[in-house]
């Protein structure tokens, strides 16, 4: 019976068109992911070559003063791009994956981003996560909205009821056939991702696949429950499309607006203004108070005296440091609110399968907001390491040519934040089981009245 149902289902022209469309969209998404990964790797190679060339050139043309040379010298920190990011690009197309910093004021450099076409950013990328979260549910709806009601409307359900000894088993087989076809397509696309994107078959990949499978099961649970309501096919279609719009468009947009209102970010502008004011206004103030604040921040540098000159590098970099210090409160509040937005999104994701899937897939790909905030934190630590290394050389007037500039390689940030498997799998599993259970009870209650 199962084989017969499968053959009857797969021979439908509509099924072939739906599968062909989604397969094409999935392959396009893999090519988009491949282009994204290639672009990231190319940028990484370019910044490695550029840093070495820039440092050598700057050391040659600014060989007299270490402070002047380091005014211009950029040092790069790269946010590692995992192959899984090709499946779920997340916010990597908006937030920079490479930070090129001088040892001057940090806050004025930390949030620099690449220029992008705003229209392209608005449309976003057709990556695999988009195909999974937005297009797979539409295919599931098309396959299941009339799976039982059509039999009733065509007048064949009573024949089935008479001939079948187990009606619930027959309904389960109808859904199982469709589930097998959709999961087969999902497995095919994930296999294509392994080949096209070079995905390693490690624990994050299998967790990514499991999250995708549970998301599909959740939508089958929704369709199974709607089918159990004993409604006409047209009503089922309207209910399911309305559910799709609600779960994937309306409610996420409302949640996003709530988060923007609940956690506004005026600190983003205030941080930049405070940093620039904290630095620029020091030009019109006496040097001694500025350097005294610098000594308070770095007591290990107190033994470097303030030169009695109109300009010196100790005073200049003290001014740069004061710009960061005076904007530290706003910078901390900005960071805290970003974390609050991330935490609130995860709470909403417990009740919204689409939000949960997107956040968790981005977590595995290290392409979400949490990764970006951790990268910014590492950027702060990286910048501090540069300052602590070069400040003594500046204050001691260390010869520029005596420094081995070739040893300053591009550093890479590898996000190793912990992953709890239960957080990924438990919410969608419970969601799917709940709806499947409700649908099962409805079918059992009305089975022989269909």
N, C-alpha and C positions, 0 to 999 in steps of 0.2 A: 504493500500500500504506500509506504513512504517513497519508494522509488517511482511509483506511478505518479504520485503527487508532485514529486520533484520534476519529472519530465514534462508534466502538464504545465507546471509553473514556468519553467525555463524556456519553453517554446513560445511563450507569449511575446508578441512584437513589442508591446509596451515595456516588458521586463528587459528585453535586449537593448532597447533605446536607453532606458534608465541606467542600466549597468554600463553601457558604452559611454554615456555622458559622464558618469561619475569616475569611470576609469580614466577617461581623458583629462578630467579636472585634476585627478590625483597625480597623473604623470606630469602635468603642467606644474603642479605644486612642488614636485620633486626637482624639476628643472629650476624653478625659482629658488629653492633651497640650495641647489648646487651653485647657482650664480652667486647667492649670498655668501656661501662659504668661500668660494674662490675669491670674491672681493675682499673678504676679511683677511684671508691668507696673503693676498697681494699687498694689502695695506700694511700688514705686519712685516713682510719682507722689505717694503719700501722704507718704513720707519727705522728699521735696523740699519739699512744702508745709509739713510739720511743722517741718523745720529752720529755715526762714525765720521762721515764726511763733514758735517757741520762742526763737530768738535775740533777736528784737525784744522779746518779753515779758520775758525774763530781763534784758535790758539796761535795761528800764524800771524793773523792781522791784529791781534790784541795781546801781544806777547809781553807788554811792559807791566800791566796791572791785572792781578787775578780778579779783583773786584769788577773791573770793566769787562773782562772776558766772561765772567759768570753772569753779568747783566743780560747777556744775549744767549748764553749756552742753554739749549733745551735738552731735557732728559725725559725719556719716554717710559710710560708704564702701560702695559697692554692687558686688557681684560681677556682672559683665555676664552676662545670660541670653541665649544664642543661640537662634534659632528651632529649631535641631536638638535642643535640650534637650526640646522637646515630643515628640520621638521616643524619646529615651533620657534619662529624668529622673535616673537614677543616684542619687547621694547628695544631690541638691539638696532632697529632701523631708525630710532629716534635718539636714543642716548649713545654717546660716543663710546667705542670700545678701546680707544687709544687716548691717553692723556700725555701731552708734551708740555712739560713744566720747566720754568726757570726757578731759581731759588728765591725770586722776588715774592711779593704777596700772593698767597695761595688762593684766597677766596675770589680774587679777580680772574683766576685761571681755571678753577675747578669745574665750572659749569659751562665752559666753552663747548660748543657742539658743531658738527659739520653743517654746512648749508645744504638744505634739501628743498626740493619743490614741494610747497605746502599741499598742492593738489594730490601729489603722490602719497604724502603722509596721510591725508584724509582718506584716501581709498584703501591704503594698507597693502599688505602683501597677500597673495593667494598662496600661502604656505599650506603644509599638510594639516596643521591644526585647524585652519579655516575650513578646509574641505571636510575634515572629520566633524567639527562642531556645528557647522552651518548646513552642509550639503548632505551628509549622511542621514540626518533626521528626515530630510525631505524625501529621500529615496525610501526610507523605512515607511513613512506615511503613505507614499504612493503604492507600496507593496501590500499594506495591511489594512487600509481604511475600509475595504469592502470584503475582507477575507471571510467573514461569516454572513454579513448582511446581504451580500450579493446572492448567496445560496438561497436565502429566504425570499428575496425579491424575485428571483427567477423561478421560484416554486419547486426547487429541487431539495430543499432542506428536509422535507418530510420523508422523501425517499431515502436520504442519507440516514435519518433518524430510525427508519424501519430496518435498514440493512446493517447498520453499525451496532455492535454490541457495546461499544464504549465511545459515546459521543465526546466526552472530555478528551479522551485519547486522540480522537480524530481532529478536534480543534487544536490540540497541542501539536499534532503533526503538521497541520497547516502553517502554524507559526514557526515550527522548527525548520521547515523547508526554507522559509524566507530568511530566518535567522542564519541558517547555514550559508545561504548565498551571499548575504551581506558580510558575514564574517570572513567568508572566503575572499571576497573583494578586499576587505581590510587587510587580511594576511598577505594578499598579493601585493598591495601597495607598500606595506611595511617591508616585504622582501625586496621590492624595488628600491626602497629607501636604503636598505643595506648595500645594494649594488651601486646605486647612483651616488649616494652620499658617503659611502665608506663607513657605515655605522658599525662599531664594534658590538659583538653580541655579549655585552656585559650586563650587570644587574640594572643600571639605569634604563637600558634599552628594553629589557623584559618588563620592568615596571611601567615604562611608557606604553608598551603594547597592552599590558593588563589594564591600565587606566583607559585606554581607547576602547578595549573590548567591553569594559563595564559601562562606559558611556553609551555604547550601542545597545547594550542590554537594558539600560535605563529607558531608552526611547522605545524599545520593544515592550517594556513594561507599561509605558504610557499608552501605546497603541492597543495592547492586550486589554487594558482596563476600559478604554473607550469602546472597543469592540464588544465588551460585555454589557454595555448599557442598553442593548436592545433598541438601537436607533437605526434609521435608514442610512444608507451609504453616504448620501449627500450631507446629512447631519454630522456623521463621523468625520467626513473630510473637513467640514467647517470647524468642528471642535479641535481637530488635530492641527490645522493650520493656525488657528487662533492660539493654541498652546505653543506652537513653534514661535510665533511672533512675540508672545508674552515672555517665554523663557529665554529667547535669544536676542530680542530687540528692545521691547518696551521695559521690562523689569531691569535688565542690566543698565539701560540708559538712566532709569530712575535711580538706581543704586549709585551710579557714577555721579549723578548730579547731587545726590545726598552727601557723598563723600567730599565733593568739591565745596559744598556749603558747610559741612560739619568740620572739615579740616582745611580751611583756606590757607594759602601760602603767601601772605604778604611779606614773610621773612625772606623770600627769594630776592625781591627787589631791595629790601632793607639791608640784607647782607652785602650786596654789591655797593650800595650807597655808603654804608658805614665803612666798608673796607677802603673805598676810594677817598672818603673824607678823612678817615683816620690817617691815611698816608699823606695826602696832598696838603692838609693844613699844617703838617709838621714843618714844611718849608719856611713858614713864617714865624716859627717859635724857636726859642733858644735850644741849642743842641743838648745841653746837660740834662734837662728833665726827660727828654726822649730816651737818651742813653741810659738814664737811671732806671726807667721802666724796662728797658731791654735787659739790664743786669738783673732786675727782679725776676724776669722770665727765665733767663739763663744765668744763674749765679756762677756757673763754671767758667764764664767769660769775664768775670770782674777784674781779672788781672790784666786785661787789655785796656790801657789808658785811652781816654778820649784825646785825640790830637788837637792842638790849638790852631786849627786851620778853618777857613770858611767852608771847606768841603772835605769830607773824609768818608771812607767806605764803612767804617763802624757806625757812624751816624746815619748814613744812607740806608743800610740794611736794618738798622734799628727802626727807622721810619717804616720800612716795609713790614717789619714784624708787628709794629703797633697797629697798622691797618688791619692785620688779621686778628690781633688781640681784641681790638675794640669792636669787631664784628662777630666775636666768638659766640655771644649770647644768641644773636639772630641765627647764626649758622647752626647752633645746637637745636634751636626750636624748629628750624627747617628740617633737620634730620629726624627729629622726634616725630613730626607730623607725617613725614613720609613713611616711617615705620607704622604709625597709627593707621594710615590709609591702607597699608598692606595687611595689617592685622584685621581691620574691619572688613576688607574684601574677602578674606578667608572665612570670616564668620558668615557673611552672606553666601559664600560658596557652599556651605554645608546644606543650604536649602535650595540652591540653584545649580543643577547639574552642569549647565554650560559654563558658568563662572568657575565652578570647582575644577572642571576639566581644563579650562584655559590656564588657570593659575598653576595647577599641578604639572601640566605639560611644560609650562615655562620654567617651573622649578627644576625639573629634570634636565631641561636644555640650558639652564643657567642664563635665561634671557628675560627674566621678569624684573619687577621693581625691586624686590629684595636683593637680587644680585647687583643691581645698579647702585643701591645704597651701600652695600658691602664694598663695592669697587671704589666708591667715593671715600669710604673710611680708609681703605688701603691707600688711596691717593694721598690722603692726609699724612699717613704714616710714612709713605715713600718720600714725600716732600720734606718731612721733618728729618729723615735720615740724610737727605742731601744737605740740608742746612747744617746739621751737626758735623758733617764731614768737611764741608767747605768753609764754614765760618772761621775756624782757626787759620786756615790757609790764607784767607782774605786779610784777616787782622794782622797776621805775621808777615804779610807781603811775600808769600811763597812764590818762587819763580814759576811763571806759567809753563815754560818749556820743561821744567823739572817734573811736572805732573804727567803720569802715564794715562793719557786720555783714552787709550785703547781698552783700558780695563773697565770703563764705564759702559757696560752693555745695557741693552733694553731689558727691563725686568718684566716679568709676566705674573699677573695675579690669577691664581687658581682657586676658584671658589669651592671650598670643601665644607660648606655648611651641612649639618646632619639632615638626613632624610628618614622620616618615619613612615614605614610602609602602610601602617594602619590609616594614617591620615590621607593617603592616596586612595586606598581601596575600600575602606569601610563605608564612607558616605554614599558613593554610587551603588555599592552592593546592597545596602539597606534600602535605598530608594527603589531599585529594581525589584527587590523581593517584596516590598510593601505593595507596589502597584500590581505586581503579578498575583500576589495573594488576594488583593481586593477584586481583581478581575476574575480570579478563580472562584471566589465566593459568589460573585454576580452570575457567572455562567452556571454554577451548580443550582442557584436559586431559580433561574429562568430557563434552564436548558431545554426542557421539553415543551416550553411555551413559545419557543422561537418559531 
